[in-house]
Amino acid sequence: MVLTLLIQGLLLSASFQAELIFPPNAFHNHGSSVVETPGGDLLAVWFHGTGERQSDDVVLQGARKSAGAEAWSEPFLMADTPDLPDCNPVLFVDGRGVLWLFWITVQDNEWGGSLLKYRTSRDYENDGPPVWEWQDVIHARPKELEERFLKVLEEGLDTYDALLSLVPDMKGEAAMLKERCREKLHQRLGWMTRTPPVMLDEQTLMLGLYSDVFNCSLAAFTRDGGASWTFSTPILDPDITMLGNIQPAFAKRGNGEIVAFMRDNGLPRQVRASVSADGGVTWSPVLVTGISNPGSSVDVEVLKSGRWVLVCNDTLEGRHRLSLYSSQDEGRSWDDPCIIEEAAVDGGSFSYPAVIQSKDERIHVTYSYRRDGEEGSSIKHASFTEAWIQGE
């Protein structure tokens, strides 16, 4: 009997494991991303500083968990634009084995002034940070943003004029948005990263972007390793009340459709979704999934088995619970969630997940971590098996 319980305990430990990448510290550590290298290491990145966009000391830090190691390395520097905030990093290894780091540098301490950047490496399997070989800016030029956003805004203002007249500040903000939407600089700055890209074919990388100014999402494409970029029409519902679908995470169905799952920055506080049937160039009206969302990032991964997993805060208020939902019909419906971490309301924050599946078929999630009673914040890494998701 004792032996049986010991074996069961070992199996449970193997099916779900978690640890902090580094001890909590007094800085703001947030917005992580993680990849598995071809050699089997885990490489993570996050932004670190005294704040976010308004803090000019924010840099990108990283750490490595070498294949077979039990602990993560000490944090090291991944990128730093001197005296400007570097935020929202994303890591990705493409089919050629090239490591990409995407992120934003905030020019004026406002999200709308973010400059989109990337760097690449082929030398990243050794201890410490990658050896970067190339860096560039991605100049965003969304298709049909001005005409489509202005139409949503103007029709919405007409429809809800009586209601908006009770809130003068909102009418003033709408007028400002109309002006910004007509200005090319505002259309092209402020597009930010959050989740990793997907490969649509052997050459085409599709990266999700979003704007806090226009409260919508976008897809960016490169077919030549980053030398040139093209852009989709905005992922934007025609109803002004549905504005707020940001930080898209992409998954591709067997029939070729691409689904974008997005944070809800407005109402009804549910994970948003949109579908593209033409390779991400145009998108359906924005849907709601039925999964609660308090205005916090989500991520999705298509597992080797065909199961989809979606990691998110599934609350209406607060980020005190991080859950994993799974789907066996490519995101059309979702099973009951598994809880990755939870605290009492206002007792902690576990948010901005990044999810991948490694070659050994374990699922890895990194996320921002803060728990009451522990001083400071960290990035946490959890890993588990598909059997754990199924409750086995």
C-alpha positions as CSV (number, residue, x, y, z in Angstrom):
1,M,0.0,0.0,0.0
2,V,2.8,2.4,0.9
3,L,4.6,1.6,-2.3
4,T,1.4,2.2,-4.3
5,L,0.9,5.6,-2.7
6,L,4.6,6.5,-3.3
7,I,4.3,5.6,-7.0
8,Q,1.1,7.6,-7.4
9,G,2.8,10.6,-5.7
10,L,5.7,10.4,-8.1
11,L,3.5,10.1,-11.1
12,L,1.5,13.2,-10.0
13,S,4.7,15.1,-9.4
14,A,5.9,14.2,-12.9
15,S,2.6,15.1,-14.5
16,F,2.6,18.7,-13.1
17,Q,5.6,20.6,-12.0
18,A,6.2,24.3,-11.3
19,E,8.9,26.6,-10.1
20,L,9.9,30.3,-10.1
21,I,12.5,31.2,-12.7
22,F,14.1,33.5,-10.2
23,P,13.3,34.6,-6.6
24,P,10.7,37.4,-6.4
25,N,12.3,40.8,-6.5
26,A,11.2,44.4,-6.0
27,F,11.1,45.2,-9.8
28,H,8.1,44.8,-12.2
29,N,8.7,41.5,-14.0
30,H,6.0,40.9,-16.6
31,G,5.1,39.7,-20.1
32,S,7.1,36.5,-20.6
33,S,7.6,34.3,-23.6
34,V,9.3,30.9,-23.9
35,V,10.7,28.6,-26.6
36,E,12.4,25.2,-26.7
37,T,15.7,25.3,-28.6
38,P,16.6,22.5,-31.1
39,G,19.0,21.2,-28.4
40,G,16.2,20.9,-25.9
41,D,16.9,23.9,-23.7
42,L,14.1,26.2,-22.6
43,L,14.7,29.9,-23.2
44,A,12.5,32.5,-21.5
45,V,12.3,36.3,-21.8
46,W,10.3,39.0,-20.0
47,F,10.5,42.7,-19.3
48,H,12.0,44.0,-16.1
49,G,12.2,47.5,-14.5
50,T,10.5,49.9,-12.1
51,G,7.3,50.0,-14.2
52,E,6.1,49.7,-17.8
53,R,5.9,52.2,-20.5
54,Q,6.5,55.2,-18.2
55,S,9.7,53.8,-16.8
56,D,12.8,54.5,-18.9
57,D,14.8,51.8,-17.1
58,V,12.8,48.8,-18.4
59,V,14.9,46.2,-20.2
60,L,14.4,42.7,-21.5
61,Q,15.8,39.9,-19.3
62,G,16.1,36.2,-20.1
63,A,17.0,32.9,-18.5
64,R,17.8,29.4,-19.7
65,K,16.8,26.0,-18.4
66,S,19.3,23.7,-20.0
67,A,18.2,20.3,-21.2
68,G,18.1,17.9,-18.2
69,A,18.7,20.7,-15.7
70,E,16.6,21.0,-12.6
71,A,16.9,24.8,-12.3
72,W,17.0,27.9,-14.4
73,S,20.1,30.0,-14.9
74,E,20.6,33.4,-13.4
75,P,18.8,36.1,-15.4
76,F,20.7,37.8,-18.2
77,L,20.2,40.7,-20.5
78,M,18.3,40.1,-23.8
79,A,17.8,43.6,-25.1
80,D,18.1,47.2,-23.8
81,T,17.4,50.5,-25.7
82,P,19.2,53.0,-23.4
83,D,16.9,55.4,-21.6
84,L,13.7,54.0,-23.2
85,P,11.3,51.3,-22.0
86,D,11.6,47.9,-23.8
87,C,8.4,45.8,-23.4
88,N,6.3,42.9,-24.6
89,P,9.0,40.5,-25.8
90,V,8.1,37.4,-27.9
91,L,10.4,34.5,-28.7
92,F,10.1,32.1,-31.6
93,V,12.2,29.5,-33.4
94,D,11.2,29.1,-37.1
95,G,11.6,26.0,-39.3
96,R,15.1,27.0,-40.4
97,G,16.2,27.0,-36.8
98,V,16.4,30.8,-36.6
99,L,15.6,32.3,-33.2
100,W,13.5,35.5,-33.3
101,L,13.0,38.1,-30.6
102,F,10.2,40.6,-31.2
103,W,9.5,43.5,-28.9
104,I,8.6,47.1,-28.7
105,T,10.5,50.2,-27.6
106,V,8.2,53.0,-26.3
107,Q,9.3,56.3,-27.7
108,D,7.2,58.7,-25.7
109,N,6.2,56.7,-22.6
110,E,2.8,56.1,-24.2
111,W,1.8,52.8,-25.8
112,G,0.7,54.7,-29.0
113,G,4.4,55.7,-29.4
114,S,5.7,52.1,-29.5
115,L,8.2,51.2,-32.2
116,L,8.1,47.5,-33.3
117,K,11.5,45.7,-33.5
118,Y,13.0,42.3,-33.9
119,R,16.4,40.6,-33.8
120,T,17.5,37.2,-34.9
121,S,20.2,34.6,-34.0
122,R,21.5,31.3,-35.1
123,D,23.9,31.0,-32.2
124,Y,21.8,30.5,-29.1
125,E,22.5,27.0,-27.7
126,N,25.3,28.0,-25.4
127,D,25.0,29.3,-21.8
128,G,23.9,32.9,-21.4
129,P,22.0,35.1,-23.9
130,P,21.9,34.4,-27.7
131,V,24.5,36.0,-30.0
132,W,22.4,38.3,-32.1
133,E,23.3,38.6,-35.7
134,W,20.6,41.0,-37.1
135,Q,18.2,43.6,-35.8
136,D,15.6,45.8,-37.6
137,V,12.5,47.8,-37.2
138,I,9.1,46.5,-38.6
139,H,7.3,49.4,-40.3
140,A,3.6,48.7,-39.9
141,R,1.2,49.8,-42.6
142,P,-2.2,48.2,-41.9
143,K,-4.6,47.7,-44.8
144,E,-7.8,49.7,-44.7
145,L,-7.4,50.9,-41.1
146,E,-8.5,54.5,-41.7
147,E,-11.6,53.7,-43.7
148,R,-12.7,50.8,-41.6
149,F,-12.0,52.3,-38.2
150,L,-13.6,55.6,-39.1
151,K,-16.7,53.8,-40.3
152,V,-17.0,52.0,-37.0
153,L,-16.5,55.2,-35.1
154,E,-18.9,57.4,-37.0
155,E,-21.7,54.8,-37.1
156,G,-21.2,54.1,-33.4
157,L,-21.3,57.8,-32.5
158,D,-24.6,58.2,-34.5
159,T,-26.2,55.1,-33.0
160,Y,-25.2,55.9,-29.4
161,D,-25.3,59.7,-29.5
162,A,-27.9,60.1,-26.8
163,L,-26.0,57.9,-24.5
164,L,-22.6,59.5,-25.2
165,S,-24.0,63.0,-24.6
166,L,-24.2,62.0,-20.9
167,V,-20.4,61.3,-20.9
168,P,-18.7,64.3,-22.5
169,D,-15.2,62.8,-21.9
170,M,-16.0,59.9,-24.2
171,K,-17.2,62.2,-26.9
172,G,-14.0,64.1,-26.7
173,E,-11.9,60.9,-26.8
174,A,-13.9,59.8,-29.9
175,A,-13.1,63.1,-31.6
176,M,-9.4,62.7,-30.8
177,L,-9.5,59.1,-32.2
178,K,-11.0,60.4,-35.5
179,E,-8.1,62.8,-35.9
180,R,-5.5,60.2,-35.0
181,C,-7.0,57.7,-37.5
182,R,-6.5,60.2,-40.3
183,E,-2.8,60.7,-39.5
184,K,-0.4,58.3,-41.1
185,L,2.1,58.4,-38.2
186,H,-0.6,57.4,-35.7
187,Q,-1.8,54.6,-38.0
188,R,1.7,53.1,-38.3
189,L,3.1,53.6,-34.8
190,G,1.9,51.8,-31.6
191,W,1.4,48.3,-33.0
192,M,2.6,45.9,-30.3
193,T,3.5,42.3,-29.8
194,R,2.3,39.9,-27.2
195,T,2.1,36.3,-28.4
196,P,4.4,34.2,-30.7
197,P,3.9,34.0,-34.4
198,V,2.8,30.9,-36.3
199,M,4.2,29.5,-39.6
200,L,1.5,29.3,-42.3
201,D,3.8,27.4,-44.6
202,E,7.6,26.7,-44.8
203,Q,8.2,30.4,-45.7
204,T,5.4,32.5,-44.3
205,L,5.6,33.7,-40.7
206,M,2.5,35.4,-39.3
207,L,2.9,37.7,-36.3
208,G,0.0,39.0,-34.2
209,L,-0.1,42.7,-33.4
210,Y,-2.5,45.0,-31.5
211,S,-3.0,48.7,-30.9
212,D,-4.1,50.3,-27.6
213,V,-5.0,53.4,-29.5
214,F,-7.4,51.8,-32.0
215,N,-8.3,48.9,-29.6
216,C,-8.1,46.2,-32.3
217,S,-5.7,43.6,-33.6
218,L,-3.7,42.9,-36.8
219,A,-1.6,40.3,-38.5
220,A,1.8,40.9,-40.0
221,F,3.5,38.6,-42.5
222,T,7.0,38.0,-43.8
223,R,7.9,35.5,-46.5
224,D,11.6,36.4,-46.8
225,G,13.0,36.1,-43.3
226,G,12.0,39.6,-42.2
227,A,13.4,41.5,-45.1
228,S,9.9,42.8,-46.0
229,W,6.5,42.8,-44.2
230,T,2.9,43.0,-45.3
231,F,-0.2,43.4,-43.1
232,S,-3.8,42.3,-42.9
233,T,-6.9,44.3,-42.6
234,P,-7.6,45.1,-38.9
235,I,-9.4,42.5,-36.8
236,L,-12.2,44.8,-36.1
237,D,-15.9,44.3,-35.5
238,P,-18.3,46.7,-37.3
239,D,-20.1,47.4,-33.9
240,I,-18.3,50.1,-31.8
241,T,-19.4,48.3,-28.6
242,M,-17.1,45.4,-29.6
243,L,-14.0,47.5,-29.8
244,G,-11.3,46.1,-27.4
245,N,-10.2,42.8,-29.0
246,I,-6.4,43.0,-28.5
247,Q,-3.3,40.8,-28.1
248,P,-4.2,38.1,-30.7
249,A,-3.0,34.5,-30.3
250,F,-3.3,32.4,-33.5
251,A,-4.2,28.8,-34.1
252,K,-4.6,27.1,-37.5
253,R,-7.4,24.6,-38.2
254,G,-7.1,21.5,-40.4
255,N,-9.3,23.2,-43.1
256,G,-6.9,26.1,-43.3
257,E,-8.9,28.6,-41.2
258,I,-7.0,30.7,-38.7
259,V,-8.6,31.6,-35.4
260,A,-7.4,34.6,-33.4
261,F,-8.2,34.4,-29.7
262,M,-8.0,37.8,-28.0
263,R,-8.1,39.7,-24.7
264,D,-11.4,41.6,-24.0
265,N,-10.5,45.2,-23.2
266,G,-14.2,46.2,-23.0
267,L,-17.5,44.3,-22.6
268,P,-18.8,41.7,-22.2
269,R,-15.6,40.5,-20.5
270,Q,-15.2,37.3,-22.5
271,V,-12.3,36.0,-24.5
272,R,-12.8,37.2,-28.0
273,A,-12.3,35.3,-31.3
274,S,-12.2,36.0,-35.0
275,V,-11.7,33.7,-38.0
276,S,-9.8,34.1,-41.2
277,A,-10.5,31.9,-44.3
278,D,-7.9,33.5,-46.5
279,G,-4.6,33.0,-44.7
280,G,-5.0,35.9,-42.2
281,V,-5.6,38.7,-44.7
282,T,-9.2,39.4,-43.8
283,W,-11.2,38.5,-40.7
284,S,-14.7,37.8,-39.6
285,P,-16.7,39.9,-37.2
286,V,-15.4,39.5,-33.6
287,L,-17.1,36.7,-31.6
288,V,-17.3,35.9,-27.9
289,T,-16.2,32.5,-26.7
290,G,-18.1,32.2,-23.4
291,I,-14.9,32.1,-21.4
292,S,-14.6,35.0,-18.9
293,N,-11.8,37.5,-19.3
294,P,-11.0,40.4,-17.0
295,G,-8.9,42.3,-19.5
296,S,-5.9,40.1,-19.5
297,S,-3.8,38.4,-22.1
298,V,-4.5,34.8,-23.4
299,D,-2.4,32.3,-25.4
300,V,-3.2,29.2,-27.4
301,E,-1.3,26.2,-28.6
302,V,-2.2,23.4,-31.0
303,L,-0.8,20.1,-29.5
304,K,0.6,17.3,-31.5
305,S,-2.4,15.2,-30.6
306,G,-4.7,17.8,-32.3
307,R,-6.0,19.1,-29.0
308,W,-6.0,22.9,-28.6
309,V,-5.2,24.5,-25.2
310,L,-6.0,28.0,-24.2
311,V,-4.5,29.6,-21.1
312,C,-6.1,32.6,-19.5
313,N,-7.5,34.4,-16.5
314,D,-11.1,33.2,-16.5
315,T,-12.5,35.7,-14.0
316,L,-14.5,38.9,-14.5
317,E,-12.4,40.9,-12.1
318,G,-8.8,40.3,-11.1
319,R,-6.0,38.0,-12.3
320,H,-6.0,35.7,-9.2
321,R,-6.8,32.6,-11.2
322,L,-4.9,31.2,-14.2
323,S,-6.7,28.4,-16.0
324,L,-6.2,26.1,-19.0
325,Y,-9.1,25.2,-21.3
326,S,-8.8,22.4,-23.9
327,S,-10.7,21.8,-27.1
328,Q,-11.0,18.7,-29.2
329,D,-12.9,20.4,-32.0
330,E,-10.3,23.1,-32.9
331,G,-11.6,25.8,-30.7
332,R,-15.3,25.5,-31.5
333,S,-16.1,24.3,-27.9
334,W,-14.1,24.0,-24.7
335,D,-13.9,21.5,-21.9
336,D,-14.1,22.4,-18.2
337,P,-10.9,24.2,-17.2
338,C,-7.9,22.9,-15.2
339,I,-6.5,25.5,-12.7
340,I,-2.8,26.2,-13.0
341,E,-2.7,28.6,-10.1
342,E,-5.2,30.4,-7.9
343,A,-5.3,32.7,-4.9
344,A,-8.0,34.5,-3.0
345,V,-9.4,37.6,-4.7
346,D,-6.7,40.3,-4.4
347,G,-4.4,37.6,-2.9
348,G,-2.2,37.4,-6.0
349,S,-1.8,37.9,-9.7
350,F,-0.9,35.1,-12.2
351,S,-1.2,36.5,-15.7
352,Y,0.1,37.0,-19.3
353,P,0.7,33.3,-20.0
354,A,2.9,31.9,-22.8
355,V,2.2,28.3,-23.7
356,I,4.3,25.9,-25.9
357,Q,4.6,22.1,-26.3
358,S,8.1,20.6,-26.2
359,K,9.5,17.7,-28.3
360,D,8.8,15.3,-25.4
361,E,5.1,16.4,-25.6
362,R,5.1,18.2,-22.2
363,I,3.2,21.5,-22.1
364,H,5.1,24.5,-20.7
365,V,3.5,27.7,-19.5
366,T,5.4,30.8,-18.2
367,Y,3.5,33.6,-16.6
368,S,3.8,36.7,-14.5
369,Y,3.7,35.9,-10.8
370,R,2.9,37.9,-7.7
371,R,1.4,36.4,-4.5
372,D,0.6,38.2,-1.3
373,G,3.0,37.4,1.5
374,E,5.9,37.2,-0.9
375,E,7.8,40.4,-1.6
376,G,8.1,41.4,-5.2
377,S,7.3,39.7,-8.5
378,S,8.7,36.9,-10.6
379,I,8.1,34.8,-13.7
380,K,6.8,31.3,-13.0
381,H,7.2,28.2,-15.1
382,A,4.7,25.3,-15.0
383,S,5.0,22.1,-17.1
384,F,2.6,19.2,-17.3
385,T,1.4,16.3,-19.5
386,E,-1.7,16.0,-21.6
387,A,-2.7,13.3,-19.2
388,W,-2.9,15.9,-16.4
389,I,-5.2,18.0,-18.6
390,Q,-7.5,14.9,-18.9
391,G,-7.4,14.3,-15.2
392,E,-5.5,11.1,-15.4
